[in-house]
Amino acid sequence: MRRGPASMLRGDRWIPWSFVAFFVVVLVANGGMIVAAFSSWPGLDTTSAYQRGLAYNRMLATAAEQEELGWTVAFAFTQQGPFRGIVQIDLADRFGSRLRHADVRAHFVRPTSEGSDLRVDLAHQSGGRYQAEVELPLEGQWDVRIAASSNGQIYRLSERIFLRP
């Protein structure tokens, strides 16, 4: 039995509605993703971004001064447990002499959330080695900002670590 054009139209009416349904599903999914993105944003923002931008030349000059110091700095972090580890710094001046009388501080900053920062003073062990045991409140990525000062000279170092569960 042969179908006529009128019967084909009745049976194929769902095809345009399937296209409409497809785009409705895509729009609903995109809307859900937008809502999830805005509701999960941690709100991290740089305080005084304009002033920090103006200080860029000063930061470049400080980096050049630090390079002129010629210090050799070796950084190590050894995880000792789920939230614990040992941070270690070896310091030497431009001539290879170990720096034994430096003040060394580590600032642990969580790049993805606020309120978990930790500051630690590193104790001199032997030679130019400084270390401290730290207990961090969360696992994951941490930025470790080291500031070492000796004889009025300051050396800054930034490293990223990953604390495993």
C-alpha positions in Angstrom: 0.0 0.0 0.0 1.3 3.3 -1.0 1.2 6.3 1.3 0.2 9.6 0.1 1.8 13.0 1.0 -0.9 13.7 3.6 -0.1 10.6 5.6 3.7 11.3 5.6 3.1 14.7 7.0 1.2 13.3 10.0 3.8 10.7 10.8 6.8 13.0 10.5 5.6 15.9 12.7 7.9 14.9 15.6 11.1 15.7 13.6 10.9 19.5 14.0 9.9 19.1 17.7 13.0 16.9 18.3 15.2 19.8 17.1 13.4 22.1 19.4 13.7 19.7 22.3 17.4 19.2 21.6 18.0 23.0 21.9 15.9 23.3 25.0 18.0 20.6 26.7 21.2 22.4 25.7 19.9 25.7 27.0 18.8 24.1 30.3 22.2 22.4 30.7 24.1 25.7 30.0 21.9 27.5 32.5 22.6 24.9 35.1 26.4 25.3 34.5 26.2 29.1 34.7 24.3 28.8 38.1 26.9 26.3 39.3 29.8 28.5 38.2 28.5 31.6 39.9 27.4 29.9 43.1 30.8 28.1 43.6 33.1 31.1 42.9 35.3 31.6 46.0 35.4 35.3 45.5 39.2 35.5 45.6 40.3 38.9 44.5 43.6 40.8 44.7 43.4 43.6 47.1 44.6 47.0 45.8 45.3 45.6 42.3 45.9 49.1 40.9 48.6 49.9 43.4 50.2 46.5 42.8 50.2 47.2 39.1 51.9 50.5 39.7 54.6 48.8 41.8 55.6 46.5 38.9 58.8 48.5 38.1 59.7 48.3 41.8 59.3 44.5 41.7 61.5 44.3 38.6 64.2 46.3 40.4 64.0 44.1 43.5 64.3 41.0 41.3 67.5 42.5 39.7 68.9 43.3 43.1 68.2 39.7 44.3 70.0 38.3 41.2 73.0 40.5 42.0 73.2 38.9 45.5 74.2 35.7 43.8 72.8 33.5 46.5 72.2 29.8 45.9 69.0 28.6 47.4 67.8 24.9 47.4 64.2 24.3 48.4 62.8 20.9 49.5 59.5 19.8 50.9 59.1 16.3 52.2 55.6 15.1 53.2 55.5 13.2 56.5 51.8 12.4 56.7 48.4 13.4 55.5 48.7 17.0 56.5 52.3 17.2 57.7 55.7 17.8 56.1 59.2 19.2 56.5 60.2 22.3 54.6 63.9 22.7 54.1 66.1 25.5 52.7 69.8 25.4 52.0 71.4 28.9 51.7 74.8 29.8 50.3 76.2 33.2 49.2 77.8 34.0 45.9 81.1 32.5 46.9 79.5 29.2 48.0 79.9 29.9 51.7 76.9 28.6 53.8 74.8 31.3 55.4 74.6 30.3 59.0 73.0 33.4 60.6 70.0 34.1 58.5 66.3 34.7 59.4 64.2 32.4 57.2 60.5 32.4 57.2 58.0 30.4 55.1 54.5 31.6 54.3 52.2 28.8 53.1 49.3 30.2 51.0 46.4 28.2 49.6 45.9 29.5 46.0 42.3 28.3 45.8 40.8 29.5 49.0 41.3 32.1 51.7 41.7 31.7 55.5 44.2 28.8 55.6 47.5 30.6 55.4 50.3 29.6 57.7 53.6 31.3 58.6 56.5 29.3 59.9 60.0 30.3 61.1 62.7 27.9 59.9 65.3 27.0 62.4 69.0 26.7 61.6 70.1 23.0 61.6 73.8 22.9 60.4 75.8 24.7 57.8 73.4 26.7 55.8 70.4 24.4 56.2 67.2 25.7 57.7 64.1 23.6 58.3 60.7 23.4 60.1 58.0 20.8 60.5 54.6 22.1 59.4 51.1 20.9 59.7 48.8 22.3 57.1 45.0 22.3 57.5 44.1 21.1 54.0 45.5 18.9 51.3 46.2 20.0 47.7 48.2 22.8 46.2 50.0 25.3 48.3 52.3 28.2 47.4 55.3 28.4 49.7 56.8 31.9 49.8 60.3 32.0 51.4 61.9 35.1 52.8 65.6 34.8 53.9 67.4 37.7 55.3 71.1 38.1 56.3 73.2 41.2 56.8 70.4 43.4 55.6 70.0 41.5 52.4 66.7 39.7 51.6 66.2 36.8 49.2 62.7 35.8 48.2 61.6 32.5 46.7 58.2 31.1 45.7 57.6 27.4 45.2 54.4 25.4 44.7 53.9 22.1 46.5 51.1 19.5 46.4 50.1 17.9 49.7 48.7 14.4 49.0 46.0 12.8 51.1 
